[in-house]
Amino acid sequence: MGKKVTVVGAGFYGSTTAQRLAEYDIFDTVVITDIVEGKPAGIALDLNQSRSIEGFETKVVGVTTGPNGEGYEAIEGSDVVVITAGLPRKPGMSRMDLLETNAKIVRQVSENVAKYAPNAVVIVVSNPLDEMTALAQIATQFPRNRVLGQAGMLDTARFTNFVAEALNVPVASVKTLTLGSHGDTMVPVPSRSTVNGKPLRDVMPAEQIEDLVVRTRNGGAEVVALLKTGSAYYAPSAAAARMAKAVAEDSGEVMPVCAWVDGQYGISGVYLGVEAEIGAEGVKRVVETELDADELASLKEAAEAVRAKQADIANM
């Protein structure tokens, strides 16, 4: 039986994620759904026509879904479901400004995922990320390891890019890490960041690192302000697709993701950005990494900030 992955939402983020997943050529089927009549079918038709050029066999299927779950039967048997549905930010908006609107959308999608793809691993990318991941778990009632959020992969990639550009070195020579929440309490981890194997703090002054940390924290807003309509999707879709690939291949790859934390770092009972081993059942285990005292304190602070908000969404 071949692998099947569903992407819910056919905006720029969803359609680019579907494209990346199809081009990996590791799935039999990529399903893309949307509430806009015809849009997912059009995207699927277009992507399928690129198969002979790009050399992949994965079939893309596009389905319009209705308010009462119409169309969701197409996702049946999905191994992975990526939820991108929801409104993107506009310039000047914070991720939290989307909370109520996107909570309704994510809850409805999650309930349909539970109904039609009860064995899927769910990867949430809708904002505000940490809260929507918690909500998707509540709405699906899936085991917590099977619901995770895409945040740290993207934030880490942004941090890596900024460091590489500042030092004018290849991105492949830079390793960085960001933990915490996807937003104001993001915790970039300079102590775990290296350039050509040397600690970042040995090759870049502290003030410059701090500037890049702040730029990473505001990475999404910077893109939103420049685009003026819509938000980032090339880097975010790359991050979500890699996570889906790790699940499909049961790779055990360690990635920074939004995962359920239960005792690690002295933190319990909250969805938070941490490193985790990713495989067929979603999060195989949370990987506790060595942090310095400041970074650990920031991570605990982030946990309390998102805990308060995640408590609110249970009733949305």
C-alpha positions as CSV (number, residue, x, y, z in Angstrom):
1,M,0.0,0.0,0.0
2,G,1.5,3.3,-1.1
3,K,1.8,6.4,1.1
4,K,-0.8,9.2,1.0
5,V,-0.4,12.7,2.3
6,T,-3.1,15.4,2.5
7,V,-2.5,19.2,2.5
8,V,-5.5,21.1,3.8
9,G,-5.6,24.6,2.4
10,A,-4.7,25.5,-1.2
11,G,-3.3,29.0,-0.6
12,F,0.4,29.8,-1.4
13,Y,1.6,27.8,1.6
14,G,-0.6,24.8,0.9
15,S,0.0,24.6,-2.8
16,T,3.8,25.0,-2.4
17,T,3.8,22.3,0.2
18,A,1.8,20.0,-2.1
19,Q,4.3,20.7,-4.9
20,R,7.3,19.9,-2.7
21,L,5.7,16.7,-1.4
22,A,4.8,15.6,-5.0
23,E,8.3,16.3,-6.2
24,Y,9.9,14.1,-3.5
25,D,8.3,11.2,-5.4
26,I,7.9,9.2,-2.2
27,F,4.1,9.3,-2.0
28,D,1.6,7.5,-4.2
29,T,-0.9,10.4,-3.7
30,V,-0.9,14.0,-2.6
31,V,-4.4,15.3,-1.8
32,I,-4.9,19.1,-1.6
33,T,-8.2,20.5,-0.3
34,D,-9.7,23.9,-0.1
35,I,-13.1,25.6,0.5
36,V,-12.7,27.6,-2.7
37,E,-14.7,25.8,-5.5
38,G,-12.4,24.4,-8.1
39,K,-9.1,25.9,-6.8
40,P,-7.6,22.6,-5.5
41,A,-8.6,20.7,-8.6
42,G,-6.9,23.4,-10.8
43,I,-3.7,23.3,-8.7
44,A,-3.7,19.4,-8.9
45,L,-4.2,19.5,-12.7
46,D,-1.4,22.0,-13.1
47,L,1.0,20.0,-10.8
48,N,0.2,16.7,-12.6
49,Q,1.1,18.2,-15.9
50,S,4.6,19.0,-14.5
51,R,5.3,15.3,-13.7
52,S,7.0,14.4,-16.9
53,I,9.2,17.5,-16.8
54,E,10.2,17.1,-13.2
55,G,10.3,13.3,-13.4
56,F,7.9,12.3,-10.5
57,E,5.0,9.8,-10.5
58,T,3.1,11.0,-7.4
59,K,-0.5,11.7,-8.4
60,V,-1.9,15.0,-7.1
61,V,-5.7,15.1,-6.4
62,G,-7.5,18.3,-5.7
63,V,-10.8,18.4,-3.8
64,T,-13.2,21.2,-2.8
65,T,-14.6,20.7,0.8
66,G,-17.8,22.0,2.2
67,P,-18.9,23.5,5.6
68,N,-20.4,20.2,6.7
69,G,-17.4,18.0,5.9
70,E,-18.3,17.4,2.2
71,G,-15.3,16.2,0.2
72,Y,-13.2,15.1,3.2
73,E,-13.7,11.4,2.2
74,A,-10.9,12.1,-0.3
75,I,-8.4,12.2,2.5
76,E,-9.3,8.7,3.7
77,G,-6.2,6.6,4.6
78,S,-3.8,9.5,4.7
79,D,-0.6,8.8,6.6
80,V,0.1,12.5,7.1
81,V,-2.1,15.5,7.1
82,V,-0.6,19.0,6.9
83,I,-3.1,21.7,8.1
84,T,-2.3,25.1,6.5
85,A,-6.0,26.3,6.5
86,G,-6.7,29.7,8.1
87,L,-6.1,33.3,7.4
88,P,-2.6,34.6,6.9
89,R,-1.3,37.8,8.6
90,K,-1.6,41.2,7.2
91,P,1.1,43.9,7.8
92,G,0.9,45.1,11.4
93,M,-0.9,42.0,12.6
94,S,0.6,39.7,15.2
95,R,0.1,35.9,15.0
96,M,-2.2,36.2,18.0
97,D,-4.6,38.5,16.1
98,L,-5.6,35.4,14.1
99,L,-6.5,33.3,17.2
100,E,-10.3,33.3,17.1
101,T,-10.8,33.2,13.4
102,N,-8.3,30.4,12.8
103,A,-9.4,28.4,15.9
104,K,-12.9,27.9,14.3
105,I,-11.3,26.8,11.0
106,V,-8.7,24.5,12.6
107,R,-11.2,22.8,14.9
108,Q,-13.6,22.0,12.0
109,V,-10.7,20.7,9.8
110,S,-9.3,18.6,12.8
111,E,-12.7,17.0,13.4
112,N,-12.9,15.9,9.8
113,V,-9.3,14.6,9.9
114,A,-10.2,12.5,12.9
115,K,-13.3,11.1,11.1
116,Y,-11.7,10.3,7.7
117,A,-8.0,9.8,8.5
118,P,-8.0,8.4,12.1
119,N,-4.4,7.0,11.8
120,A,-2.7,10.1,10.4
121,V,0.1,12.1,11.9
122,V,-1.1,15.7,11.9
123,I,1.4,18.6,11.2
124,V,-0.1,22.0,12.0
125,V,1.1,25.2,10.4
126,S,-1.8,27.5,10.9
127,N,-1.1,30.6,13.2
128,P,-0.9,31.2,16.0
129,L,1.1,28.0,15.8
130,D,1.5,26.8,19.3
131,E,-2.1,27.4,20.2
132,M,-3.4,25.8,16.9
133,T,-1.3,22.7,17.5
134,A,-2.8,22.3,21.0
135,L,-6.3,22.9,19.5
136,A,-5.8,20.3,16.7
137,Q,-4.8,17.7,19.3
138,I,-7.9,18.5,21.5
139,A,-10.2,18.4,18.4
140,T,-8.8,15.2,16.9
141,Q,-8.4,13.5,20.3
142,F,-5.3,11.8,18.7
143,P,-2.4,10.8,21.0
144,R,-0.3,13.8,21.5
145,N,2.7,12.3,19.8
146,R,0.7,12.2,16.5
147,V,0.0,16.0,16.5
148,L,2.9,18.4,16.1
149,G,3.5,21.9,14.8
150,Q,5.9,23.4,12.3
151,A,7.8,26.3,13.8
152,G,11.3,25.5,14.9
153,M,12.3,24.1,11.5
154,L,11.4,27.5,9.9
155,D,12.8,29.7,12.6
156,T,16.0,27.8,12.7
157,A,16.3,28.0,8.9
158,R,15.8,31.8,9.1
159,F,18.5,32.1,11.9
160,T,20.9,30.0,9.8
161,N,20.3,32.1,6.7
162,F,20.9,35.4,8.6
163,V,24.1,34.1,10.1
164,A,25.4,32.8,6.8
165,E,24.7,36.1,5.1
166,A,26.2,38.2,7.8
167,L,29.4,36.1,7.7
168,N,29.3,35.6,3.9
169,V,29.8,31.8,4.3
170,P,27.8,28.9,2.7
171,V,24.6,28.1,4.6
172,A,25.7,24.5,4.7
173,S,28.6,25.5,7.0
174,V,26.2,27.1,9.6
175,K,24.2,25.1,12.2
176,T,21.7,27.0,14.4
177,L,18.8,26.1,16.7
178,T,15.6,27.9,17.8
179,L,13.3,26.6,20.5
180,G,10.3,28.0,22.5
181,S,7.3,29.5,20.8
182,H,6.7,30.6,17.3
183,G,6.4,34.3,18.1
184,D,7.5,36.7,20.8
185,T,8.8,34.0,23.2
186,M,11.0,32.3,20.5
187,V,14.3,31.2,22.0
188,P,17.2,31.1,19.5
189,V,20.0,29.1,21.0
190,P,23.4,30.6,20.3
191,S,25.2,28.1,22.6
192,R,24.2,25.3,20.2
193,S,25.0,27.3,17.0
194,T,28.2,26.8,15.0
195,V,30.0,28.0,11.9
196,N,32.3,25.4,10.3
197,G,32.1,23.6,13.6
198,K,33.3,26.6,15.6
199,P,30.9,28.1,18.3
200,L,29.0,31.0,16.9
201,R,30.1,33.1,19.9
202,D,33.7,32.7,18.8
203,V,33.2,34.0,15.3
204,M,30.6,36.8,15.8
205,P,30.3,39.5,18.4
206,A,27.5,39.2,21.0
207,E,25.7,42.3,19.9
208,Q,25.5,41.1,16.3
209,I,24.2,37.7,17.4
210,E,21.6,39.5,19.5
211,D,20.6,41.6,16.4
212,L,20.2,38.4,14.3
213,V,18.2,36.7,17.2
214,V,15.8,39.7,17.1
215,R,15.6,39.5,13.3
216,T,14.8,35.8,13.5
217,R,12.1,36.4,16.0
218,N,10.5,39.0,13.6
219,G,11.3,36.9,10.5
220,G,7.7,36.3,9.5
221,A,6.7,39.9,10.1
222,E,9.6,41.2,7.9
223,V,8.4,39.1,5.0
224,V,4.7,40.1,5.6
225,A,5.7,43.8,5.6
226,L,7.6,43.5,2.3
227,L,4.9,41.4,0.5
228,K,2.1,43.6,1.8
229,T,-0.4,40.9,0.8
230,G,-0.1,37.4,2.4
231,S,2.8,35.9,4.3
232,A,5.9,33.7,3.8
233,Y,5.4,30.4,2.1
234,Y,8.6,29.2,0.4
235,A,10.6,28.5,3.5
236,P,7.6,27.5,5.7
237,S,6.5,25.0,3.0
238,A,10.0,23.5,2.8
239,A,9.9,23.0,6.6
240,A,6.5,21.4,6.7
241,A,7.3,19.1,3.7
242,R,10.5,17.9,5.3
243,M,8.6,17.0,8.5
244,A,6.0,15.1,6.5
245,K,8.9,13.3,4.6
246,A,10.5,12.3,8.0
247,V,7.1,10.8,9.1
248,A,6.5,9.0,5.8
249,E,10.0,7.5,5.8
250,D,10.1,6.8,9.5
251,S,13.5,8.5,9.4
252,G,14.0,9.2,13.1
253,E,15.5,12.5,12.1
254,V,15.9,15.0,14.9
255,M,14.1,18.3,14.1
256,P,13.1,21.4,16.0
257,V,9.2,21.2,16.1
258,C,6.3,22.2,18.3
259,A,5.7,19.0,20.4
260,W,4.1,18.0,23.6
261,V,6.6,18.4,26.4
262,D,6.1,16.2,29.5
263,G,9.0,16.5,32.0
264,Q,11.8,17.5,29.7
265,Y,13.7,20.7,30.7
266,G,11.6,20.6,33.9
267,I,8.6,21.6,31.8
268,S,5.4,19.6,31.7
269,G,2.0,19.6,30.0
270,V,2.4,22.1,27.1
271,Y,3.0,22.2,23.4
272,L,6.4,23.9,22.9
273,G,9.2,24.3,20.4
274,V,11.8,21.6,21.2
275,E,14.0,19.2,19.3
276,A,12.3,15.8,18.6
277,E,12.9,12.6,16.8
278,I,10.4,12.3,14.0
279,G,9.1,9.0,12.6
280,A,6.0,7.1,11.5
281,E,4.1,7.7,14.8
282,G,5.0,11.5,14.7
283,V,7.1,12.4,17.7
284,K,9.1,9.3,18.8
285,R,10.7,11.2,21.6
286,V,11.6,14.8,22.7
287,V,15.3,15.3,22.6
288,E,16.6,17.3,25.6
289,T,19.6,19.3,24.5
290,E,22.3,21.1,26.5
291,L,21.2,24.7,27.1
292,D,23.0,27.4,29.1
293,A,21.2,29.0,32.1
294,D,19.8,32.0,30.2
295,E,18.5,29.9,27.4
296,L,16.8,27.4,29.8
297,A,15.2,30.3,31.7
298,S,13.9,31.7,28.4
299,L,12.5,28.3,27.4
300,K,10.7,28.0,30.7
301,E,9.3,31.6,30.3
302,A,8.1,30.6,26.8
303,A,6.4,27.5,28.2
304,E,4.4,29.6,30.7
305,A,3.4,32.2,28.1
306,V,2.1,29.5,25.7
307,R,0.6,27.5,28.5
308,A,-1.7,30.4,29.4
309,K,-2.9,30.8,25.8
310,Q,-3.3,27.1,25.2
311,A,-5.6,26.9,28.2
312,D,-7.8,29.5,26.5
313,I,-8.2,27.6,23.2
314,A,-9.7,24.5,24.7
315,N,-13.2,26.1,24.6
316,M,-12.8,27.7,21.2
